[in-house]
């Protein structure tokens, strides 16, 4: 038995040594043998991918609110972490600075009217999980912080995305909120944290824009 085991061990070691050596290959005129020892692999299935990414959204918007013109600037830095290809979270903060054109609300008395210039601060977070190639769940929330003028606006969101066809998707969301949202949240910058299309279709390339 010991002789048999010794023979097997010697055979395996010999095969390994022969495989590890660089050999000379015969190449005929009509056949080419690729020597894999001469060039490294260009692609590796074990290639590392960055799990952590940072970004910032900056923009301006102009519109009308209660019959008055409003101009808003915003900046929103954010961080995204992918635990695995199917689950990732995004968190960030947003600062907005709005200017109103003689802003007043009909149902409010003069003493409670909004200021013509107003700054707001928000924190938001969102997560997404892809259950299958066609179905994805997402949840998130936003809260107004550090603003004496604001109404402490808070909002939570739960949604899903279903891939129906190659370029067809169905999105559904439930939103629960409290407090009165500032006029700055009615502008396009609200999509930073509440637009299911911002972080893409959610399939194939990840939410390239639930939060990409």
C-alpha positions, 0 to 999 in steps of 0.5 A, a space after each residue: 500500500 505504501 508503495 502504491 501511495 508513493 507511486 501516485 504521489 511521485 506521478 502527481 508531482 511529476 505531472 505538476 512539474 512538467 505542466 509548470 515548465 515552459 515547453 517548446 511546441 511544434 507548429 506546422 504550416 496549417 496548425 497553430 498552437 497557442 502557448 498560454 505561458 507567453 501572454 497573461 490573461 487579459 480578463 479575470 473572473 476575479 477582478 475586483 470591483 469598487 464597492 464604495 463610490 462617492 458623488 455629488 449632485 449640483 443644479 438649479 431650477 426655476 418654476 412657479 409656486 402658488 402663482 409666484 416665481 421661485 429659483 432654487 440652487 442645490 448641492 447634494 453629496 452622497 455615498 453609495 455602498 454595494 454589499 454584493 451585486 444584488 444589494 446596495 444602499 445610498 445615503 446623502 445630504 442636500 442643501 437648497 437655497 431658494 429665492 421667491 418673487 414676492 412670495 405669499 400664500 393666500 390662506 396664510 396671514 402676512 405674519 406667517 408668509 414665507 421669507 423671500 430667501 430660504 435655506 433648507 437642509 435634508 438627509 436622505 437614505 435609500 436601499 435596493 435589493 434585486 430579488 431576481 432578474 426581473 424583480 427589484 425592491 427599494 425603500 428609503 426616506 428623507 428628513 428635513 434637519 437644522 432649519 428653524 423656518 421649516 416644518 420638519 418635513 419627513 417622508 418614507 418610500 417603499 417601491 418595486 420595479 418589474 422588468 416586463 420586456 427588454 425595454 419595458 418596466 413597471 414601477 410602483 411606489 408607496 409614499 408616507 410623509 408628515 409635515 409641509 414640504 418646502 417649495 424647493 422639494 417641488 422642483 426637479 431636484 426632488 428626483 435626487 432621492 425620490 425618483 425611481 428612474 434616477 438610479 436607472 431601470 434597476 436591471 442589467 446595469 443596476 439602478 443607473 440613475 434607483 440611486 446610481 
